[in-house]
Amino acid sequence: MLDDYVNRLMRMMGLSKYQLKAYLTLVERGPLTAVSLAKYANIPSSKVYSVLKGMVKLGLVDVDSSKRPEVFMAKPPKEVFSMVVSRINEVVERAKPMINTLQMVYEASNQRVVKASSETLFTVKGLQSTKNLVRIVIMGGARDISIAIPYEQLLDEEVLSMITEASGAAEVKLLVTRGLIDHAKALPPRVNLRVRDSMFGAGFIGNGVLLAIQYGADYLSLYSTQEYIIEIARTYFETLWRESEPVNR
């Protein structure tokens, strides 16, 4: 029973079969040379050194290089357990942004099922994650769509295709900076187009609101489906729209 538990625990660390056998053997028999370990753990002699090298790198085994031949010894199981817990916590922390993003996408795509959003605002990093949310915002069936884009990466072929499709069933207003006029002119004439000299960031308002800011080579975006936030964003957009220059096509 104990062996089964230890085996499961060690596999959580991604250990190979030979690494698992090596560690348990060193725990049971104490310090051993590589040759002795290969014998007792039934590990091929051609593989035992690479197995031990990997375990030293993982912090599971210590090596006494002052002896000839070298002697290997297992780290204390309590120390290894603490290491496992620490690594699991690291995995959980790294997974949190992904889970939050998935929850956000779920809530945006299942508004009839989800009775209340878990948060007012979601934060998303990355260009592709931002474009995935652009699709949700402007392809969600809203009748009025307002878009402000100062970044070329957010007006590429993928986003242009989304805007074109959305404009077939909704009134779309697109506000761009002067450097993006040629990109925007590729859209159908039914897309209302205006231009201004500068904008603080990008915005997409439709079935929710998405605000995106470029910093360096990456993007930081805020997304919400809260009605009052959508209205605030729409009011601000309309102010920018009135102050901007129509584009003749």
Backbone torsions as a table, in degrees:
resi	resn	phi	psi	omega
1	MET	NA	-44.8	179.5
2	LEU	-64.8	-41.4	179.5
3	ASP	-60.6	-40.8	179.0
4	ASP	-62.7	-42.0	-179.7
5	TYR	-64.6	-46.0	179.6
6	VAL	-62.1	-41.4	178.9
7	ASN	-59.2	-44.2	-179.8
8	ARG	-64.9	-41.1	-179.3
9	LEU	-62.5	-44.7	-178.2
10	MET	-68.8	-34.0	178.6
11	ARG	-67.4	-27.9	176.6
12	MET	-61.3	-24.4	178.6
13	MET	-87.3	-0.5	178.1
14	GLY	80.4	24.6	-179.1
15	LEU	-75.2	145.5	175.0
16	SER	-77.2	171.2	179.1
17	LYS	-59.5	-43.8	-178.6
18	TYR	-69.2	-38.0	177.7
19	GLN	-64.7	-39.4	178.0
20	LEU	-63.2	-46.8	179.2
21	LYS	-63.1	-39.3	-179.3
22	ALA	-64.3	-44.9	-178.0
23	TYR	-64.5	-47.7	-178.7
24	LEU	-62.5	-36.8	178.7
25	THR	-66.5	-41.7	178.3
26	LEU	-66.9	-33.8	176.3
27	VAL	-65.2	-43.7	-175.2
28	GLU	-76.4	-36.9	-172.5
29	ARG	-106.2	-10.3	-179.2
30	GLY	85.1	-170.3	-176.8
31	PRO	-56.7	137.9	-179.3
32	LEU	-142.9	153.5	169.4
33	THR	-75.7	166.3	179.6
34	ALA	-61.7	-38.5	-178.9
35	VAL	-65.1	-45.3	179.8
36	SER	-65.9	-39.7	179.2
37	LEU	-62.7	-42.9	179.7
38	ALA	-59.5	-39.1	-179.1
39	LYS	-67.6	-51.8	-174.4
40	TYR	-72.4	-33.7	-177.6
41	ALA	-91.8	-2.5	-179.5
42	ASN	58.2	48.3	177.3
43	ILE	-107.6	132.0	178.8
44	PRO	-54.9	134.6	-177.8
45	SER	-60.1	-26.0	179.8
46	SER	-73.1	-15.1	-176.4
47	LYS	-112.9	-12.6	-170.2
48	VAL	-64.1	-36.6	-178.6
49	TYR	-69.1	-39.5	178.2
50	SER	-68.4	-34.3	176.5
51	VAL	-63.0	-47.3	-179.3
52	LEU	-66.9	-38.6	178.4
53	LYS	-59.1	-43.6	178.5
54	GLY	-64.6	-36.8	-178.9
55	MET	-72.1	-35.2	174.9
56	VAL	-63.6	-41.7	179.6
57	LYS	-64.1	-35.9	178.8
58	LEU	-75.8	-12.1	-179.4
59	GLY	84.6	18.6	-179.4
60	LEU	-93.8	-19.3	-174.4
61	VAL	-136.0	140.4	171.3
62	ASP	-103.2	154.9	179.0
63	VAL	-128.3	134.3	175.9
64	ASP	-98.5	97.3	-176.9
65	SER	-82.1	-3.7	179.7
66	SER	-78.5	-14.3	-179.9
67	LYS	-100.9	152.9	176.7
68	ARG	-127.7	117.0	-1.6
69	PRO	-72.6	165.3	-179.4
70	GLU	-58.9	149.0	178.8
71	VAL	-116.4	134.5	-178.8
72	PHE	-110.9	141.9	-179.5
73	MET	-138.8	144.9	-178.7
74	ALA	-74.7	143.2	169.8
75	LYS	-68.6	150.6	-179.6
76	PRO	-56.3	136.5	-179.5
77	PRO	-54.0	-37.2	178.1
78	LYS	-62.4	-38.7	178.6
79	GLU	-66.7	-40.3	178.2
80	VAL	-65.8	-41.0	178.7
81	PHE	-60.7	-43.9	177.8
82	SER	-60.6	-36.7	177.8
83	MET	-64.8	-41.9	178.7
84	VAL	-61.7	-46.9	-179.6
85	VAL	-60.0	-43.4	180.0
86	SER	-61.4	-42.6	-178.9
87	ARG	-70.2	-35.4	176.1
88	ILE	-63.7	-42.7	178.3
89	ASN	-61.6	-38.3	177.9
90	GLU	-62.9	-43.1	179.1
91	VAL	-62.4	-43.5	-179.9
92	VAL	-61.8	-44.6	-179.1
93	GLU	-64.7	-39.3	178.5
94	ARG	-67.8	-28.4	-177.6
95	ALA	-80.2	-21.1	-174.7
96	LYS	-56.5	-48.0	179.1
97	PRO	-59.7	-38.1	179.3
98	MET	-65.4	-43.0	179.5
99	ILE	-64.5	-41.6	178.3
100	ASN	-61.8	-40.3	178.5
101	THR	-64.8	-44.5	178.6
102	LEU	-62.3	-41.0	178.3
103	GLN	-63.0	-41.4	179.2
104	MET	-62.9	-46.0	178.7
105	VAL	-63.0	-40.3	178.8
106	TYR	-61.2	-46.7	-178.1
107	GLU	-66.2	-36.0	179.3
108	ALA	-69.9	-32.6	-176.2
109	SER	-91.2	-11.0	-176.3
110	ASN	-131.1	48.7	-175.1
111	GLN	-66.2	-24.2	178.0
112	ARG	-76.0	-21.7	-178.8
113	VAL	-93.4	-42.9	-178.0
114	VAL	-79.3	119.9	-175.3
115	LYS	-78.9	-31.3	-179.5
116	ALA	-151.1	137.9	178.3
117	SER	-70.2	147.7	-178.6
118	SER	-76.3	-21.7	179.2
119	GLU	-143.3	158.2	177.4
120	THR	-76.9	-41.6	-179.0
121	LEU	-129.0	141.0	172.9
122	PHE	-113.2	143.0	176.9
123	THR	-109.3	133.3	-178.9
124	VAL	-131.8	140.5	177.5
125	LYS	-113.8	146.2	173.7
126	GLY	107.1	145.5	-178.2
127	LEU	-65.3	-48.2	-176.0
128	GLN	-67.7	-37.5	176.1
129	SER	-61.8	-38.1	177.5
130	THR	-65.0	-44.6	-179.8
131	LYS	-66.6	-32.3	175.4
132	ASN	-61.8	-37.2	178.9
133	LEU	-76.8	-30.4	174.1
134	VAL	-56.4	-43.4	-179.9
135	ARG	-60.1	-43.7	-179.3
136	ILE	-64.9	-41.4	-176.0
137	VAL	-68.9	-46.0	-172.7
138	ILE	-96.7	-9.6	179.3
139	MET	-108.3	16.2	-174.8
140	GLY	-93.1	7.9	176.3
141	GLY	98.4	5.9	177.9
142	ALA	-67.0	145.2	-178.8
143	ARG	-84.3	-25.7	178.9
144	ASP	-123.0	123.8	-177.6
145	ILE	-124.4	127.8	179.6
146	SER	-119.0	130.1	-174.9
147	ILE	-134.3	133.6	174.8
148	ALA	-127.6	124.2	-175.3
149	ILE	-136.6	118.4	173.0
150	PRO	-105.7	-0.5	-173.8
151	TYR	-112.9	129.6	-178.8
152	GLU	-62.2	-35.6	-178.8
153	GLN	-65.4	-21.9	178.3
154	LEU	-97.7	12.2	173.3
155	LEU	-134.2	39.3	178.8
156	ASP	-83.4	-174.0	-177.2
157	GLU	-59.1	-36.6	-179.6
158	GLU	-63.4	-47.2	-178.4
159	VAL	-72.9	-38.5	176.2
160	LEU	-57.4	-39.4	178.6
161	SER	-64.7	-40.5	177.9
162	MET	-62.6	-45.5	-178.4
163	ILE	-63.3	-42.1	179.3
164	THR	-59.5	-46.9	-179.3
165	GLU	-65.5	-43.4	-179.1
166	ALA	-63.8	-34.9	-177.0
167	SER	-70.2	-12.6	177.0
168	GLY	-71.6	-20.0	-177.4
169	ALA	-128.4	1.2	-177.7
170	ALA	-143.6	159.0	171.8
171	GLU	-81.6	123.6	-175.9
172	VAL	-117.6	126.9	172.6
173	LYS	-108.6	126.9	-179.4
174	LEU	-122.7	123.5	178.7
175	LEU	-113.8	124.6	-178.2
176	VAL	-130.5	164.7	171.7
177	THR	-83.9	165.3	-170.9
178	ARG	-61.0	-32.6	-178.8
179	GLY	-69.2	-10.6	-177.7
180	LEU	-109.7	7.6	-177.1
181	ILE	-59.1	-45.3	-178.0
182	ASP	-61.7	-38.2	176.1
183	HIS	-62.4	-45.5	-175.2
184	ALA	-68.6	-29.4	-179.2
185	LYS	-67.7	-12.4	176.0
186	ALA	-73.7	-12.4	-179.8
187	LEU	-78.2	158.2	178.5
188	PRO	-60.7	150.6	179.7
189	PRO	-59.3	-21.3	-179.8
190	ARG	-67.8	-14.8	175.5
191	VAL	-82.0	117.9	178.7
192	ASN	-71.1	125.9	-171.3
193	LEU	-123.6	130.6	173.4
194	ARG	-135.7	163.6	-175.2
195	VAL	-135.8	148.7	173.5
196	ARG	-143.5	166.0	-173.2
197	ASP	-71.0	-36.9	-177.1
198	SER	-154.0	158.4	175.5
199	MET	-144.2	151.2	-179.1
200	PHE	-70.5	-39.1	-178.2
201	GLY	-163.6	-174.6	-179.8
202	ALA	-96.9	152.5	178.0
203	GLY	-145.5	141.2	177.8
204	PHE	-132.3	121.3	-176.9
205	ILE	-125.1	125.9	-180.0
206	GLY	-171.0	-105.4	175.8
207	ASN	-85.8	60.4	-169.9
208	GLY	120.3	-179.5	178.0
209	VAL	-133.3	137.4	179.5
210	LEU	-129.4	122.9	176.9
211	LEU	-114.4	130.1	-175.4
212	ALA	-129.4	135.8	178.3
213	ILE	-125.7	133.5	177.1
214	GLN	-90.9	131.2	173.3
215	TYR	-135.0	116.9	-173.0
216	GLY	67.0	-129.8	179.3
217	ALA	-99.0	6.0	-175.1
218	ASP	-117.2	177.0	-179.7
219	TYR	-129.6	141.8	172.0
220	LEU	-119.8	125.0	-173.6
221	SER	-127.3	146.8	175.7
222	LEU	-116.3	134.4	-177.0
223	TYR	-131.0	140.8	177.8
224	SER	-153.4	153.0	172.3
225	THR	-116.4	10.2	178.5
226	GLN	-69.3	129.3	-173.9
227	GLU	-58.5	-42.2	-175.7
228	TYR	-69.9	-31.3	176.3
229	ILE	-70.4	-39.4	176.5
230	ILE	-60.3	-43.1	-178.3
231	GLU	-66.7	-39.9	177.2
232	ILE	-60.9	-46.1	-180.0
233	ALA	-63.3	-41.2	-178.9
234	ARG	-66.9	-39.4	177.9
235	THR	-62.8	-43.3	178.5
236	TYR	-64.7	-41.4	179.5
237	PHE	-61.6	-43.8	-178.5
238	GLU	-61.7	-33.9	175.7
239	THR	-64.1	-46.6	177.2
240	LEU	-62.5	-39.3	-178.0
241	TRP	-62.8	-44.9	-179.5
242	ARG	-64.8	-30.7	-177.2
243	GLU	-88.4	1.3	-174.9
244	SER	-103.7	164.9	-173.5
245	GLU	-95.0	125.9	177.0
246	PRO	-63.0	149.0	178.8
247	VAL	-110.9	122.9	177.8
248	ASN	-85.3	133.2	179.6
249	ARG	-128.1	NA	NA
